[in-house]
């Protein structure tokens, strides 16, 4: 069977999903929840339980709490019920299942309703990703095209420019 991560932006929508979906329609589906109401000291235990127990079908998460730094490769399906204005946050959330050790194909579903704010957010996400891709593309210089000396120059101060009592460029 498939194991699912359901991401929402707001805790209120997770409450609704928990009550309506799992409380009445899908009573036989087992789930855990990870959001801001779970104390930080207990969050790792929720992740560990989800990963260790294949009988748990779904993990409900807010993108803010569950979108960074967690390894959830036991899931193979990611569902977004709400989307972040910042596309990188959604990409990070997707990467919870797309990690080293993932043995199955991960499917990502983004639920949208035409004419809603979510549709506008997705349009803005596409625009932001297009801008980012236009800034860093194969025609531009990228870190992969730089040799080690050039990269080190980026992080080395030039003693002939600025410094203490330098050219007065700061106030």
C-alpha positions as CSV (number, residue, x, y, z in Angstrom):
1,X,0.0,0.0,0.0
2,X,0.9,3.6,-0.4
3,X,1.9,5.8,2.5
4,X,0.9,9.4,2.3
5,X,2.2,12.8,3.5
6,X,-0.6,15.5,3.5
7,X,0.8,19.0,3.7
8,X,-1.2,22.1,4.7
9,X,-0.1,25.7,5.5
10,X,-2.6,26.2,8.3
11,X,-3.3,24.1,11.3
12,X,-7.0,24.8,10.9
13,X,-7.2,22.9,7.6
14,X,-5.4,20.0,9.2
15,X,-8.1,20.1,11.9
16,X,-10.8,19.9,9.2
17,X,-9.1,17.1,7.4
18,X,-8.7,15.1,10.6
19,X,-12.3,15.6,11.7
20,X,-14.1,15.3,8.3
21,X,-11.9,12.8,6.5
22,X,-10.5,10.6,9.2
23,X,-13.2,11.2,11.7
24,X,-16.1,10.2,9.6
25,X,-15.3,9.1,6.0
26,X,-12.1,7.1,6.3
27,X,-12.3,5.7,9.8
28,X,-10.1,2.7,8.9
29,X,-7.2,4.8,7.8
30,X,-4.6,5.2,10.5
31,X,-2.7,8.6,10.7
32,X,-0.4,10.7,12.8
33,X,-0.1,14.4,12.9
34,X,2.8,16.8,13.1
35,X,2.2,20.5,13.4
36,X,2.9,23.4,15.8
37,X,0.8,21.9,18.5
38,X,3.2,19.0,18.9
39,X,6.0,20.0,21.3
40,X,9.4,20.2,19.6
41,X,10.7,17.5,22.0
42,X,8.1,15.1,20.7
43,X,8.3,15.8,16.9
44,X,11.1,13.3,16.3
45,X,9.1,10.6,18.0
46,X,6.2,11.2,15.6
47,X,8.5,10.9,12.6
48,X,10.1,7.8,14.1
49,X,6.7,6.2,14.7
50,X,5.6,6.9,11.2
51,X,8.7,5.5,9.6
52,X,8.8,2.4,11.9
53,X,5.2,1.4,11.7
54,X,3.9,0.5,8.2
55,X,0.4,0.2,9.6
56,X,0.2,4.0,9.8
57,X,-1.1,5.1,6.4
58,X,-0.9,8.9,6.6
59,X,1.1,11.7,8.2
60,X,-0.7,15.1,8.4
61,X,1.8,17.9,8.5
62,X,2.0,21.7,8.3
63,X,4.6,22.8,5.7
64,X,6.3,25.0,8.4
65,X,6.8,22.2,10.9
66,X,7.2,19.2,8.6
67,X,8.7,20.7,5.6
68,X,12.4,20.9,6.6
69,X,15.0,18.5,7.7
70,X,12.8,15.4,8.2
71,X,13.5,12.0,6.5
72,X,10.1,10.5,5.5
73,X,11.2,8.1,2.8
74,X,8.7,5.5,4.0
75,X,6.0,7.6,2.3
76,X,5.6,7.4,-1.5
77,X,2.8,9.9,-2.0
78,X,2.8,13.7,-1.2
79,X,-0.4,15.7,-1.2
80,X,-0.6,19.5,-1.0
81,X,-3.9,20.8,0.1
82,X,-2.5,24.3,0.5
83,X,0.5,25.9,-1.1
84,X,3.2,28.3,0.2
85,X,3.8,31.7,-1.5
86,X,7.5,30.6,-1.6
87,X,7.9,27.7,-4.0
88,X,11.1,26.6,-2.3
89,X,9.2,25.7,0.9
90,X,6.9,23.4,-1.1
91,X,9.9,21.9,-2.9
92,X,11.6,21.3,0.5
93,X,8.4,19.6,1.7
94,X,8.3,17.3,-1.3
95,X,11.9,16.4,-0.6
96,X,10.9,14.9,2.7
97,X,9.9,11.8,0.7
98,X,12.4,12.3,-2.2
99,X,15.6,11.5,-0.2
100,X,18.5,9.1,-0.2
101,X,17.1,5.7,0.7
102,X,13.8,6.1,-1.1
103,X,13.1,2.8,-2.9
104,X,9.8,3.7,-4.7
105,X,8.6,6.3,-7.1
106,X,7.2,9.3,-5.2
107,X,4.0,10.8,-6.6
108,X,3.2,14.5,-5.7
109,X,-0.4,15.8,-6.0
110,X,-1.3,19.5,-5.7
111,X,-5.0,20.0,-5.2
112,X,-6.3,23.3,-6.7
113,X,-9.7,24.8,-7.3
114,X,-10.0,27.1,-10.3
115,X,-10.6,30.7,-9.4
116,X,-9.3,30.5,-5.9
117,X,-6.3,32.0,-4.0
118,X,-4.6,28.7,-4.3
119,X,-4.6,29.0,-8.1
120,X,-3.0,32.5,-7.8
121,X,-0.4,31.2,-5.4
122,X,0.5,28.4,-7.9
123,X,0.8,31.0,-10.6
124,X,3.1,33.1,-8.4
125,X,5.2,30.0,-7.6
126,X,5.7,29.2,-11.3
127,X,6.7,32.8,-11.9
128,X,9.2,32.8,-9.1
129,X,10.7,29.5,-10.3
130,X,10.9,30.8,-13.9
131,X,12.8,33.9,-12.6
132,X,15.2,31.8,-10.6
133,X,15.8,29.5,-13.5
134,X,16.4,32.5,-15.8
135,X,19.0,34.0,-13.4
136,X,20.9,30.7,-13.0
137,X,20.8,28.8,-16.3
138,X,23.3,27.1,-18.6
139,X,24.3,30.4,-20.3
140,X,25.3,32.0,-17.0
141,X,28.3,31.3,-15.0
142,X,27.5,28.7,-12.3
143,X,29.4,27.3,-9.4
144,X,29.8,24.0,-11.3
145,X,31.7,25.9,-14.1
146,X,34.1,27.6,-11.7
147,X,37.4,26.0,-10.8
148,X,38.5,25.8,-7.1
149,X,40.6,29.0,-7.3
150,X,37.7,31.0,-8.6
151,X,35.4,29.7,-5.8
152,X,38.0,30.5,-3.2
153,X,38.3,34.1,-4.5
154,X,34.6,34.6,-3.8
155,X,35.3,34.0,-0.1
156,X,38.7,35.8,0.2
157,X,38.9,39.4,1.1
158,X,41.2,41.5,-1.2
159,X,43.6,43.4,1.1
160,X,44.1,46.1,-1.5
161,X,40.4,47.0,-1.5
162,X,38.6,48.5,1.5
163,X,39.6,47.1,4.9
164,X,40.2,49.3,8.0
165,X,40.3,53.0,7.1
166,X,39.9,52.0,3.5
167,X,38.2,53.9,0.8
168,X,35.5,55.4,3.0
169,X,32.7,53.5,1.3
170,X,30.4,53.0,4.2
171,X,29.5,56.0,6.1
